[in-house]
Amino acid sequence: MSTITARPVREQVTRTAPQPPRRRRRGRASRPAYGAGVGAAVWLVLVLVPLYFLVATSLRGSGDYLTDGPLSIPDEITLDNYLRAFEVGFLRFLTNSLIVAIGAIALVLAVALPAAFAIVRSRSRVVRVGFLLFLLGLAVPAQAVIIPIYLLITRLNLYDSLTAIILPTAAFTLPVSIVVLTSSLRDVPSSLYEAMALDGASNFQTFWRLVLPLSRSGVVTVAIFVGLNAWNNFLFPLVLTQSEATRVLPLGLWEFQTQYGTDVPGLMAAVVLSALPVLALYLFGRRQLLGGLAAGAGK
């Protein structure tokens, strides 16, 4: 005798009947972001218009600039302003700025990276107090301590040298660099540190083989941040240097200011030339810069 029972007809119809297609809800993600597009267009105009006048002014003659006005379209394009920028010593200013930027970046990374490694891995109270002292440096403006810095540099016989610019520049960018690198190293899983410890690796081997490769985005972020600060720094070169041999780019732009006025086209040409290395540095490390700034955001 069979025990199989037939299913109710209503249930079979309910299961076999085709279901009408569900109407998809329109979410916010599917809607065009008109507001963001308008904001991006406004931002693009605000950026491109000054850049256009900067480049256009650098390519026009001084007489054309004075007679037609600063906002007029140049009648003729000339490279005389760029040639004059090299004649007043632009290459020397560029070389000094490169030495200052590279020296400050190397000094900051040599101090900040081991310090961040110790802050992340150590549970010592001394290390925590040291980290808090580094954070206090964020609240000290350079203008407030420029006189003690000047006295310290002169006592060390470093006045009017590039080292006199490198040391305070590295010191004032060190707190932010340690914060960025600490956030970057906290993203490294602790299991990797434990695996290195089980393999018998020392702290130096862990730092060299694990920390350095995994903190590349943070290192690039710090390098760009320190490099930009050193490149655009005006206060320390103005106070701590004097001769033309140690003149950097921000002070070199003064060469286009005379007793009776300012050579604006020549100054704009020098500004364009000085911005090219910074633009290349940003394009080279743009992804690592964004990754380093977002490091530790999820913790």
Secondary structure, 3 states (H helix, E strand, C coil): CCCCCCCCHHHHHHHHCCCCCCCCCCCHHHCCCHHHHHHHHHHHHHHHHHHHHHHHHHCCCHHHHHHHCCCCCCCCCCCHHHHHHHHCCHHHHHHHHHHHHHHHHHHHHHHHHHHHHHHHHCCCHHHHHHHHHHHHHHHCCHHHHHHHHHHHHHHCCCCCCHHHHHHHHHHHHHHHHHHHHHHHHCCCCHHHHHHHHHCCCCHHHHHHHHHHHHCHHHHHHHHHHHHHHHHHCCHHHHHHCCCHHHCCHHHHHHHHECCCCECHHHHHHHHHHHHHHHHHHHHHCHHHHHHHHCCCCCC
